[in-house]
Amino acid sequence: MNIKLFLLLILLGLQNNCFASEWVVPEKPNPQEILFEARDDVENKQYKTALLKYIWIHEHSLSHRYSFFGVRNSFALDEWHKLGDSYPLAREKFHEYREKTKQQVLSKKDLLLNFSDFHAFSRILGKQGESIELFLWIEKNVSFMSDATYAFAKYDLLKLGRFDILNRYIKPEFEYKKAELIYKSSIEFNKGKIDESSESMFITEIQQLVIILHKNNRTQEAQEIISKASLVITDPRFKMAMESILDD
């Protein structure tokens, strides 16, 4: 074979391999399938391709499936961050996108989505305090968005014991009814069987509600919540555990 032709074929082969390593978004992208592919890419040490997919999920998945929001801001984001252990560029991009979401909030752009994203990034980094600082900035500068963003800030506020702030937003009756509805719906979905994870979630929600009320000296409201919840969780140990919170 002509040596020039041989070298040309090698060069074309190398170029094709380079192009093959560049991920192309499918014509009809499925966020769940792309997440599965990213996991396979990590397993096969195709880190660059995996990163491209995690970034695509963050930037575009909601426009294709909004119900993917929870997965996007939990599993997908966790995996993106862990990818940084093997591929430093992933960690760099992770911090870059976190800062971008903060700047979007400070620019008052798409506040709810960007605050929820910043909250998710910060949770993974263990920087919930910075989420609270941003929430307080929203409260001061974009007050009409406070109630909406509180839904995401609530658990950071609980974790850091900011009961004073929680007291401004907690709506005991509404939050109780929401927790009860979710729990009873799960039982109905399971044809009358009690799902342990749903029961645990309901108990946790009631416990947190009682703690917040108690810490803010709203004892009567806390007792009313306990009485209602005890009609749902009839085990006497549940009522005793909730009432013991009021003794602290």
CYANA upper distance limits for C-alpha pairs under 8 A (distance plus 0.5 A):
  1 MET  CA      5 LEU  CA      7.65
  1 MET  CA      6 PHE  CA      7.12
  2 ASN  CA      6 PHE  CA      6.70
  3 ILE  CA      7 LEU  CA      6.69
  4 LYS  CA      8 LEU  CA      6.60
  5 LEU  CA      9 LEU  CA      6.69
  6 PHE  CA     10 ILE  CA      6.89
  7 LEU  CA     11 LEU  CA      6.68
  8 LEU  CA     12 LEU  CA      6.66
  9 LEU  CA     13 GLY  CA      6.59
 10 ILE  CA     14 LEU  CA      6.75
 11 LEU  CA     15 GLN  CA      6.74
 12 LEU  CA     16 ASN  CA      6.61
 13 GLY  CA     17 ASN  CA      6.75
 14 LEU  CA     18 CYS  CA      6.82
 15 GLN  CA     19 PHE  CA      6.75
 16 ASN  CA     20 ALA  CA      6.51
 17 ASN  CA     21 SER  CA      6.87
 18 CYS  CA     22 GLU  CA      7.47
 21 SER  CA     49 THR  CA      7.59
 22 GLU  CA     49 THR  CA      7.36
 23 TRP  CA     49 THR  CA      6.52
 23 TRP  CA     52 LEU  CA      7.80
 25 VAL  CA     29 PRO  CA      7.24
 29 PRO  CA     34 ILE  CA      7.93
 29 PRO  CA     64 HIS  CA      8.03
 30 ASN  CA     34 ILE  CA      6.70
 30 ASN  CA     61 SER  CA      8.49
 30 ASN  CA     64 HIS  CA      7.92
 31 PRO  CA     35 LEU  CA      6.67
 31 PRO  CA     57 ILE  CA      6.92
 31 PRO  CA     61 SER  CA      6.04
 31 PRO  CA     64 HIS  CA      7.95
 31 PRO  CA     65 ARG  CA      7.79
 31 PRO  CA     68 PHE  CA      7.96
 32 GLN  CA     36 PHE  CA      6.86
 32 GLN  CA     68 PHE  CA      8.45
 33 GLU  CA     37 GLU  CA      6.67
 34 ILE  CA     38 ALA  CA      6.63
 34 ILE  CA     53 LYS  CA      7.04
 34 ILE  CA     57 ILE  CA      8.22
 35 LEU  CA     39 ARG  CA      6.89
 35 LEU  CA     53 LYS  CA      7.63
 35 LEU  CA     54 TYR  CA      7.68
 35 LEU  CA     57 ILE  CA      8.01
 35 LEU  CA     76 ALA  CA      7.54
 36 PHE  CA     40 ASP  CA      6.93
 37 GLU  CA     41 ASP  CA      6.62
 37 GLU  CA     50 ALA  CA      8.18
 38 ALA  CA     42 VAL  CA      6.78
 38 ALA  CA     49 THR  CA      7.83
 38 ALA  CA     50 ALA  CA      4.99
 38 ALA  CA     51 LEU  CA      8.06
 38 ALA  CA     53 LYS  CA      6.44
 38 ALA  CA     54 TYR  CA      7.41
 39 ARG  CA     43 GLU  CA      6.80
 39 ARG  CA     50 ALA  CA      7.64
 40 ASP  CA     44 ASN  CA      6.66
 41 ASP  CA     45 LYS  CA      6.49
 41 ASP  CA     46 GLN  CA      5.25
 41 ASP  CA     47 TYR  CA      6.94
 41 ASP  CA     49 THR  CA      7.20
 41 ASP  CA     50 ALA  CA      5.86
 42 VAL  CA     46 GLN  CA      6.17
 42 VAL  CA     47 TYR  CA      6.11
 42 VAL  CA     50 ALA  CA      6.55
 42 VAL  CA     83 LEU  CA      7.92
 46 GLN  CA     50 ALA  CA      6.78
 47 TYR  CA     51 LEU  CA      6.62
 47 TYR  CA     83 LEU  CA      8.01
 47 TYR  CA     86 SER  CA      8.38
 47 TYR  CA     87 TYR  CA      6.92
 48 LYS  CA     52 LEU  CA      6.85
 48 LYS  CA     87 TYR  CA      8.47
 49 THR  CA     53 LYS  CA      6.90
 50 ALA  CA     54 TYR  CA      6.78
 51 LEU  CA     55 ILE  CA      6.62
 51 LEU  CA     80 TRP  CA      7.45
 51 LEU  CA     83 LEU  CA      8.29
 51 LEU  CA     90 ALA  CA      6.68
 52 LEU  CA     56 TRP  CA      6.63
 53 LYS  CA     57 ILE  CA      6.65
 54 TYR  CA     58 HIS  CA      6.81
 54 TYR  CA     76 ALA  CA      7.16
 54 TYR  CA     77 LEU  CA      8.07
 54 TYR  CA     80 TRP  CA      6.60
 55 ILE  CA     59 GLU  CA      6.61
 56 TRP  CA     60 HIS  CA      6.03
 56 TRP  CA     61 SER  CA      7.38
 57 ILE  CA     61 SER  CA      5.20
 57 ILE  CA     62 LEU  CA      8.40
 57 ILE  CA     72 ARG  CA      7.18
 57 ILE  CA     76 ALA  CA      8.17
 58 HIS  CA     72 ARG  CA      6.89
 58 HIS  CA     73 ASN  CA      8.48
 58 HIS  CA     77 LEU  CA      8.42
 60 HIS  CA     64 HIS  CA      7.61
 61 SER  CA     65 ARG  CA      6.58
 61 SER  CA     66 TYR  CA      7.81
 61 SER  CA     68 PHE  CA      7.53
 61 SER  CA     72 ARG  CA      8.23
 62 LEU  CA     66 TYR  CA      4.78
 62 LEU  CA     67 SER  CA      7.86
 62 LEU  CA     68 PHE  CA      6.86
 62 LEU  CA     69 PHE  CA      6.96
 68 PHE  CA     72 ARG  CA      6.45
 69 PHE  CA     73 ASN  CA      6.74
 70 GLY  CA     74 SER  CA      6.66
 71 VAL  CA     75 PHE  CA      5.89
 71 VAL  CA     76 ALA  CA      6.64
 72 ARG  CA     76 ALA  CA      5.59
 72 ARG  CA     77 LEU  CA      6.82
 73 ASN  CA     77 LEU  CA      6.02
 73 ASN  CA    117 ASP  CA      7.36
 73 ASN  CA    120 ALA  CA      6.37
 73 ASN  CA    121 PHE  CA      8.46
 74 SER  CA     78 ASP  CA      6.47
 74 SER  CA    120 ALA  CA      7.66
 75 PHE  CA     79 GLU  CA      6.62
 76 ALA  CA     80 TRP  CA      6.66
 77 LEU  CA     81 HIS  CA      6.76
 77 LEU  CA    120 ALA  CA      8.37
 77 LEU  CA    121 PHE  CA      7.87
 78 ASP  CA     82 LYS  CA      6.75
 78 ASP  CA    124 ILE  CA      7.24
 79 GLU  CA     83 LEU  CA      6.58
 80 TRP  CA     84 GLY  CA      7.47
 80 TRP  CA     90 ALA  CA      7.24
 80 TRP  CA     91 ARG  CA      8.27
 80 TRP  CA     94 PHE  CA      7.79
 81 HIS  CA     85 ASP  CA      8.28
 81 HIS  CA     90 ALA  CA      7.42
 81 HIS  CA     91 ARG  CA      6.45
 81 HIS  CA     94 PHE  CA      6.96
 81 HIS  CA    124 ILE  CA      8.41
 82 LYS  CA     86 SER  CA      8.31
 82 LYS  CA     91 ARG  CA      8.47
 83 LEU  CA     87 TYR  CA      6.42
 83 LEU  CA     88 PRO  CA      8.44
 83 LEU  CA     90 ALA  CA      6.64
 83 LEU  CA     91 ARG  CA      7.76
 84 GLY  CA     88 PRO  CA      5.33
 84 GLY  CA     89 LEU  CA      7.18
 84 GLY  CA     90 ALA  CA      5.18
 84 GLY  CA     91 ARG  CA      4.74
 84 GLY  CA     92 GLU  CA      8.20
 85 ASP  CA     91 ARG  CA      8.05
 87 TYR  CA     91 ARG  CA      7.80
 88 PRO  CA     92 GLU  CA      6.82
 89 LEU  CA     93 LYS  CA      6.60
 90 ALA  CA     94 PHE  CA      6.55
 91 ARG  CA     95 HIS  CA      6.92
 92 GLU  CA     96 GLU  CA      6.69
 93 LYS  CA     97 TYR  CA      6.55
 94 PHE  CA     98 ARG  CA      6.78
 94 PHE  CA    121 PHE  CA      8.47
 95 HIS  CA     99 GLU  CA      6.73
 96 GLU  CA    100 LYS  CA      6.70
 97 TYR  CA    101 THR  CA      6.76
 98 ARG  CA    102 LYS  CA      7.02
 98 ARG  CA    117 ASP  CA      8.08
 98 ARG  CA    118 PHE  CA      6.31
 98 ARG  CA    121 PHE  CA      6.45
 98 ARG  CA    122 SER  CA      8.24
 99 GLU  CA    103 GLN  CA      6.78
 99 GLU  CA    118 PHE  CA      8.40
100 LYS  CA    104 GLN  CA      6.74
101 THR  CA    105 VAL  CA      6.87
101 THR  CA    114 ASN  CA      5.66
101 THR  CA    115 PHE  CA      7.54
101 THR  CA    117 ASP  CA      7.13
101 THR  CA    118 PHE  CA      6.22
102 LYS  CA    106 LEU  CA      6.80
102 LYS  CA    114 ASN  CA      7.55
102 LYS  CA    115 PHE  CA      7.66
102 LYS  CA    118 PHE  CA      6.65
102 LYS  CA    134 LEU  CA      8.41
103 GLN  CA    107 SER  CA      6.58
104 GLN  CA    108 LYS  CA      6.73
104 GLN  CA    109 LYS  CA      5.80
104 GLN  CA    110 ASP  CA      7.90
104 GLN  CA    111 LEU  CA      7.91
104 GLN  CA    114 ASN  CA      7.04
105 VAL  CA    109 LYS  CA      6.26
105 VAL  CA    110 ASP  CA      7.73
105 VAL  CA    111 LEU  CA      5.83
105 VAL  CA    114 ASN  CA      6.51
105 VAL  CA    115 PHE  CA      6.81
108 LYS  CA    142 VAL  CA      8.35
109 LYS  CA    114 ASN  CA      8.21
110 ASP  CA    114 ASN  CA      6.63
111 LEU  CA    115 PHE  CA      6.27
111 LEU  CA    145 MET  CA      8.20
112 LEU  CA    116 SER  CA      6.61
112 LEU  CA    145 MET  CA      8.17
112 LEU  CA    148 ALA  CA      7.47
112 LEU  CA    149 THR  CA      6.50
113 LEU  CA    117 ASP  CA      6.65
114 ASN  CA    118 PHE  CA      6.63
115 PHE  CA    119 HIS  CA      6.52
115 PHE  CA    135 PHE  CA      8.47
115 PHE  CA    149 THR  CA      7.45
116 SER  CA    120 ALA  CA      6.69
116 SER  CA    149 THR  CA      7.88
116 SER  CA    152 PHE  CA      6.62
117 ASP  CA    121 PHE  CA      6.71
118 PHE  CA    122 SER  CA      6.50
118 PHE  CA    131 SER  CA      7.47
119 HIS  CA    123 ARG  CA      6.55
119 HIS  CA    128 GLN  CA      7.72
119 HIS  CA    131 SER  CA      6.02
119 HIS  CA    152 PHE  CA      7.55
119 HIS  CA    153 ALA  CA      7.85
120 ALA  CA    124 ILE  CA      7.08
121 PHE  CA    125 LEU  CA      7.08
122 SER  CA    126 GLY  CA      6.48
122 SER  CA    127 LYS  CA      5.36
122 SER  CA    128 GLN  CA      6.20
122 SER  CA    130 GLU  CA      7.76
122 SER  CA    131 SER  CA      7.17
123 ARG  CA    127 LYS  CA      6.50
123 ARG  CA    128 GLN  CA      6.17
127 LYS  CA    131 SER  CA      7.62
128 GLN  CA    132 ILE  CA      6.98
128 GLN  CA    156 ASP  CA      6.12
129 GLY  CA    133 GLU  CA      6.84
129 GLY  CA    156 ASP  CA      7.93
129 GLY  CA    160 LEU  CA      8.05
130 GLU  CA    134 LEU  CA      6.77
131 SER  CA    135 PHE  CA      6.62
131 SER  CA    153 ALA  CA      7.53
131 SER  CA    156 ASP  CA      7.96
132 ILE  CA    136 LEU  CA      6.64
132 ILE  CA    153 ALA  CA      7.08
132 ILE  CA    156 ASP  CA      7.47
132 ILE  CA    157 LEU  CA      7.36
133 GLU  CA    137 TRP  CA      6.82
134 LEU  CA    138 ILE  CA      6.83
135 PHE  CA    139 GLU  CA      6.71
135 PHE  CA    146 SER  CA      8.02
135 PHE  CA    149 THR  CA      7.69
135 PHE  CA    150 TYR  CA      8.04
135 PHE  CA    153 ALA  CA      7.37
136 LEU  CA    140 LYS  CA      6.70
137 TRP  CA    141 ASN  CA      6.45
137 TRP  CA    142 VAL  CA      8.30
138 ILE  CA    142 VAL  CA      5.41
138 ILE  CA    143 SER  CA      6.69
138 ILE  CA    145 MET  CA      7.52
138 ILE  CA    146 SER  CA      6.87
139 GLU  CA    143 SER  CA      5.07
139 GLU  CA    144 PHE  CA      8.34
139 GLU  CA    145 MET  CA      7.82
139 GLU  CA    146 SER  CA      5.71
142 VAL  CA    146 SER  CA      7.64
145 MET  CA    149 THR  CA      6.74
146 SER  CA    150 TYR  CA      6.37
147 ASP  CA    151 ALA  CA      7.60
147 ASP  CA    169 TYR  CA      7.40
149 THR  CA    153 ALA  CA      6.90
150 TYR  CA    154 LYS  CA      6.12
150 TYR  CA    169 TYR  CA      7.86
152 PHE  CA    156 ASP  CA      8.45
153 ALA  CA    157 LEU  CA      6.65
154 LYS  CA    158 LEU  CA      6.74
154 LYS  CA    166 LEU  CA      7.57
155 TYR  CA    159 LYS  CA      6.53
156 ASP  CA    160 LEU  CA      6.73
157 LEU  CA    161 GLY  CA      6.44
157 LEU  CA    162 ARG  CA      5.50
157 LEU  CA    163 PHE  CA      7.63
157 LEU  CA    165 ILE  CA      8.01
157 LEU  CA    166 LEU  CA      7.39
158 LEU  CA    162 ARG  CA      6.65
158 LEU  CA    163 PHE  CA      7.46
158 LEU  CA    166 LEU  CA      8.32
162 ARG  CA    166 LEU  CA      7.01
163 PHE  CA    167 ASN  CA      6.49
163 PHE  CA    212 ILE  CA      6.61
163 PHE  CA    215 LYS  CA      7.15
163 PHE  CA    216 ASN  CA      7.51
164 ASP  CA    168 ARG  CA      7.60
164 ASP  CA    216 ASN  CA      7.75
165 ILE  CA    169 TYR  CA      7.72
166 LEU  CA    170 ILE  CA      6.36
166 LEU  CA    212 ILE  CA      7.63
167 ASN  CA    212 ILE  CA      7.63
167 ASN  CA    213 LEU  CA      8.03
167 ASN  CA    216 ASN  CA      7.19
170 ILE  CA    175 GLU  CA      8.31
171 LYS  CA    175 GLU  CA      6.43
172 PRO  CA    176 TYR  CA      6.42
172 PRO  CA    209 LEU  CA      7.49
172 PRO  CA    221 GLU  CA      8.02
172 PRO  CA    225 ILE  CA      8.13
173 GLU  CA    177 LYS  CA      6.70
173 GLU  CA    225 ILE  CA      8.37
174 PHE  CA    178 LYS  CA      6.69
175 GLU  CA    179 ALA  CA      6.73
176 TYR  CA    180 GLU  CA      6.66
176 TYR  CA    206 ILE  CA      7.61
176 TYR  CA    209 LEU  CA      8.47
176 TYR  CA    225 ILE  CA      7.63
177 LYS  CA    181 LEU  CA      6.49
178 LYS  CA    182 ILE  CA      6.79
179 ALA  CA    183 TYR  CA      6.76
179 ALA  CA    202 PHE  CA      6.41
179 ALA  CA    205 GLU  CA      7.25
179 ALA  CA    206 ILE  CA      8.32
180 GLU  CA    184 LYS  CA      6.56
180 GLU  CA    202 PHE  CA      7.47
180 GLU  CA    229 ALA  CA      8.45
181 LEU  CA    185 SER  CA      6.43
182 ILE  CA    186 SER  CA      6.81
183 TYR  CA    187 ILE  CA      7.08
183 TYR  CA    198 SER  CA      6.37
183 TYR  CA    199 GLU  CA      7.08
183 TYR  CA    202 PHE  CA      6.69
184 LYS  CA    188 GLU  CA      6.74
185 SER  CA    189 PHE  CA      6.54
186 SER  CA    190 ASN  CA      6.68
186 SER  CA    194 ILE  CA      8.25
186 SER  CA    195 ASP  CA      7.54
186 SER  CA    198 SER  CA      7.26
187 ILE  CA    191 LYS  CA      6.80
187 ILE  CA    192 GLY  CA      5.58
187 ILE  CA    193 LYS  CA      6.10
187 ILE  CA    194 ILE  CA      5.91
187 ILE  CA    195 ASP  CA      7.12
188 GLU  CA    192 GLY  CA      5.92
188 GLU  CA    193 LYS  CA      8.20
190 ASN  CA    194 ILE  CA      7.78
190 ASN  CA    195 ASP  CA      7.88
194 ILE  CA    198 SER  CA      8.28
194 ILE  CA    199 GLU  CA      7.62
195 ASP  CA    199 GLU  CA      6.69
196 GLU  CA    200 SER  CA      6.54
197 SER  CA    201 MET  CA      6.63
198 SER  CA    202 PHE  CA      6.71
199 GLU  CA    203 ILE  CA      6.70
200 SER  CA    204 THR  CA      6.62
201 MET  CA    205 GLU  CA      6.70
202 PHE  CA    206 ILE  CA      6.78
203 ILE  CA    207 GLN  CA      6.55
204 THR  CA    208 GLN  CA      6.63
205 GLU  CA    209 LEU  CA      6.67
206 ILE  CA    210 VAL  CA      6.62
206 ILE  CA    225 ILE  CA      8.04
206 ILE  CA    226 ILE  CA      8.15
206 ILE  CA    229 ALA  CA      7.92
207 GLN  CA    211 ILE  CA      6.65
207 GLN  CA    242 MET  CA      6.99
208 GLN  CA    212 ILE  CA      6.69
209 LEU  CA    213 LEU  CA      6.79
209 LEU  CA    222 ALA  CA      8.03
210 VAL  CA    214 HIS  CA      6.46
210 VAL  CA    222 ALA  CA      5.55
210 VAL  CA    223 GLN  CA      8.43
210 VAL  CA    225 ILE  CA      7.75
210 VAL  CA    226 ILE  CA      8.07
210 VAL  CA    242 MET  CA      7.82
210 VAL  CA    245 ILE  CA      8.00
211 ILE  CA    215 LYS  CA      6.51
211 ILE  CA    245 ILE  CA      7.23
211 ILE  CA    246 LEU  CA      8.38
212 ILE  CA    216 ASN  CA      6.88
213 LEU  CA    217 ASN  CA      6.81
213 LEU  CA    218 ARG  CA      5.39
213 LEU  CA    219 THR  CA      6.93
213 LEU  CA    221 GLU  CA      7.51
213 LEU  CA    222 ALA  CA      6.23
214 HIS  CA    218 ARG  CA      6.04
214 HIS  CA    219 THR  CA      5.92
214 HIS  CA    222 ALA  CA      7.03
214 HIS  CA    245 ILE  CA      8.21
214 HIS  CA    246 LEU  CA      6.73
218 ARG  CA    222 ALA  CA      6.93
219 THR  CA    223 GLN  CA      6.71
219 THR  CA    246 LEU  CA      7.85
220 GLN  CA    224 GLU  CA      6.80
221 GLU  CA    225 ILE  CA      6.84
222 ALA  CA    226 ILE  CA      6.81
223 GLN  CA    227 SER  CA      6.68
223 GLN  CA    243 GLU  CA      8.19
224 GLU  CA    228 LYS  CA      6.84
225 ILE  CA    229 ALA  CA      6.60
226 ILE  CA    230 SER  CA      6.48
226 ILE  CA    239 LYS  CA      7.22
226 ILE  CA    242 MET  CA      7.12
226 ILE  CA    243 GLU  CA      7.96
227 SER  CA    231 LEU  CA      7.35
227 SER  CA    239 LYS  CA      8.41
228 LYS  CA    232 VAL  CA      7.65
229 ALA  CA    233 ILE  CA      6.65
230 SER  CA    234 THR  CA      5.88
230 SER  CA    235 ASP  CA      8.20
230 SER  CA    236 PRO  CA      8.35
230 SER  CA    238 PHE  CA      7.72
230 SER  CA    239 LYS  CA      6.44
233 ILE  CA    238 PHE  CA      7.38
234 THR  CA    238 PHE  CA      7.92
235 ASP  CA    239 LYS  CA      7.85
236 PRO  CA    240 MET  CA      6.83
237 ARG  CA    241 ALA  CA      6.55
238 PHE  CA    242 MET  CA      6.78
239 LYS  CA    243 GLU  CA      6.60
240 MET  CA    244 SER  CA      6.58
241 ALA  CA    245 ILE  CA      7.38
242 MET  CA    246 LEU  CA      7.95
243 GLU  CA    247 ASP  CA      7.57
244 SER  CA    248 ASP  CA      7.58
